[in-house]
């Protein structure tokens, strides 16, 4: 038992990493292409039509989103495991370290199903598509001989060609994969864009068809959505293949987590919206493929493009499978569990013999064996390998401190979860088997008890600061195990029995070969680890880590323009880090709570009903998803900038570093709109909710005196209370925020769960209502979805407030990017599904609020819970705004751009005076000024600040190599994007303004040209390894700038003029005070007088010992 359950020590894994023969030449872009290339072909093209036509109807869109969220939860475990064990083999490597040698071999055989066997199956599927296309074009000929069941010539030829490509070398192979994947993504984007242009919204009704018999099986309804999730799930599994290539990634601890989550979210976007486009083109019963959708719309040219794209790009799936399978064999061979020939690396760093033998074997499989006989065991194998990764994560976290108890509880959780899923499925699918449902619920309770027992009884080992740490362990892994087993329970019994036979074969193989030859039975591996100890030390310390030393001299008096466009040098920023007085006490959990609490109250509770009832109808769900994707693109810029400049101030700090002093002051005033002014507005909005609730409960009384337009007593009292909480200190404040955020999230989850329980599917029809006049304004239709996205966008802005607290984060370079993307994704899930729940509760025209939805269903108790939750948790939005605004003032004061009193930190690390003054000012704002007059300039300010951050990112990437050209191109891009968005909006909204549409398109072309000019003419500075690097620069920042300006163009002219007046006030303030007192005018002499050694390293990596750890 000690031999078969032997685990691979971390010392050996580290030694293997240093002595790795495979060259590390895969970049983040390469890994994203590999992952998306392996999923899009086997997912979007293969299953979308089937899910729509036979399972979920137009609600297949929701199936893809839910499947993506489940995969995100699984991916979190892989993200931590791949940074702890950046080796070839994926689940095999993780299971070997955490669970033992025999479980690792079983995992490897499961992965072989996903890689080699499924690759053979996709080759046969491709052969069928080619045969069908040829026979459709040439009906007089038969091409059956190319694609016989037991002699599949075409599939075998394609497999052989893919093997040939890989035998040329990985460098050529990845170039080939990148090219084909890029084409594939363009094909899917073509489907989405052109599909939406041909969309008939009548085809989306009913969005969730009634439960009915389809070809002998029950389909559609809510159960159809879940069954669709099961099918869609396997369109996301490419992230596992990405993990198998970790040994060849350039900087695995940094880029592997980004690659994994990037593949899942990218696949979710492409798959979900391509599915929605197909649903809109053709009645769901006829939606067999994307080509059939375009044929139905008489767009044969588009159908031909799509079919050609499908057929020509599907082989990349096989190529990726063959890229991963030899790496798995290599990992097994290095450990002595397969013959040594599979670990031979040639002088070019390629696995030539391994790839040739593997390719020949699976080409024979593709030639001889029909894939239908293997599909169920492939599916079962993928799900079981996912659960082995979840179990490995739990073991690694808990085994060290609870070696006996942790193993027992993990086993209990996994077994009870499996039994719960299978018994529930049996009981649900067979009438008269109610006892199975009861047994399934009992095992579910046991699973939950085991999960909580792990949490309370098994202390977790802290993750290495360099590694990604999956959140909410053991809860999310337990949920993933349950979800995976539930999907496995949908598989036929024949497939499950065959899968167990496959597992028995893996055990037989292990005892026939691996048990005798295992490297773990000898001292070879350990001696290898000892021999490379020096190599590790040399690898870590072969070069000194220093930051650029920006010498600040004053040889002459700076000119006026040099003063106002003075940027803050990087050396000054690092010096500020060293002497930072604010204590670093914010954890990842604290930051996520702050971000979600800042958004959920001002987004879900405030705007969801309005978007549904007066803008987008039930398709508000899509509006929230689109807004979330736009925010994700903006968030990428913040994720890089916050690791480069981990200071208080958010956009202000980034603008000072990248754009100059005056732009930074303008940014600060814009951000003040988002923090202080909007906090005052939310206080008044809360007061209105309280007044409405009181008057509803006590109709004989008037409470108008609490909430007058120009004298808002209740709002100002709540503001004063929030200020009081903050004056007690950040520790107490963050505890207060965390508690209320948890309550708020539970309220939203209650809305989702209870809402779906009382959903009436008829309320989803029509999903996209016909364009019509609502209260004098045109609403609904496709334009209504876009307008709804504009409103929903402001429910995501909490990630900006998170960035403002970077100076107080415990390990900003590690946790800040995770906090930013975590906030956006968390809000996207909560907001979109809460919106969907409300749409299902009540006809869309009556969907004023969540309370109204439950009232419509006669569930007053639920309505009361929701209203109480909304009212009691909305004040935390104000609290977060007041947490961020003093930090912004502090950053300005430290730079001499506000009076020094705002930079005073007391002995407890709190900004007492700053918070008090700020609180008094904005309490007065809440008392006297109606928020309606300020909302438009708040919205405009947020969008402009987002664009300043995107511009800052472009500047810091390009100004070093192109100090003259880069600013000109960035300025041209931003200016032309502004004109493109506004001219297009004017032309679209007003008949007879076609010339504006033309001008908008001209400026859009200029924007695109400027973007490509930046890409080709301005070389980008490499990002430091410890910093997050935003992908696809300058394309994504340019897209973000365009999207933000397009949303800004929806704002009325009065708001835009008022915003310009606010910006003018910021300039006046700067020249009245900041210009004279700026710390930059003295070269930041107070900081630069510190000893040089104190400003060389960030405190996070300030000594060699800590770096080595």
Buried (B, 14 or more C-beta within 10 A) or exposed (E): EEEBEBBBBEBBBBBBBBEBBBBBEBBBBBBBBBBBBBBBBBBBBBBBBBBBBBBBBBBBBBBBBBBBBBBBBBBBBBBBBBBBBBBBBBBBBBBBBBBBBBBBBBBBBBBBBBBBBBBBBBBBBBBBBBBBBBBEEEEEEEBEEBBBEEEBBBBBBBBBBBBEBBBBBBBEBBBBBBBBBBBBBEBBBBBBEBBBBBBEBEBBBBBBBEBEEBEEEEBBBBBBBBBBBBBBBBBBBBBBBBBBBBBBBBBBBBBBBBBBBBBBBBBBBBBBBBBBBBBBBBBBEBBBBBBBBBBBBEBEEBBBBBBEBBBBBBBBBBBBBBBBBBBBBBBBBBBBBBBEEBBBBEEEBBBBBBBBBBBEEBBEBBBEBEBEEBBBBBBBBBBBBBBBBBBBBBBBBBBEEBEEBBBBBBEBBBBBBBBBBBBBBBBBEEEEBEEBBEBBBBBBEBBBBBBEBBBEEBEBEEBEBBBBBBBEBBBBBBBBBBBBBBBBBBBEEEBBEBBEEBBEEBBEBBEEBBBEBBBBBEEEBBEBBEEBEEEBEEEEEEEEBEBEEBEBEEEEEEEEEEBBBBBBBBBBBBBBBBEBEBBBEBBBBBBBBBBBBBBBBBBBBBBBBBBBBBBBBBBBBBBBBBBBBBBBBBBBBBBBBBBBBBBBBBBBBBBBBBBBBBBBBBBBBBBBBBBBBBBBBBBBBBBBBBBBBBBEEEEEEEBEEBBBEEEBBBBBBBBBBBBEBBBBBBEEBBBBBBEBBBBBBEBBBBBBEBBBEBBEBEBBBBBBBEEEEBEEEEBBBBBBBBBBBBBBBBBBBBBBBBBBBBBBBBBBBBBBBBBBBBBBBBBBBBBBBBBBBBBBBBBBEBBBBBBBBBBBBEBEEBBBBBBEBBBBBBBBBBBBBBBBBBBBBBBBBBBBBBBEEBBBBEEEBBBBBBBBBBBEEBBEBBBBBEBEEBBBBBBBBBBBBBBBBBBBBBBBBBBBEBEEBBBEBBEBBBBBBBBBBBBBBBBBEEEEBEEBBEBBBBBBEBBBBBBEBBBEEBEBEEBBEBBBBBBBBBBBBBBBBBBBBBBBBBBEEEBBEBBEEBBEEBBEBBEEBBBEBBBBBBBBEEBBEEEEEBBBBBBBBBEEEEBEE
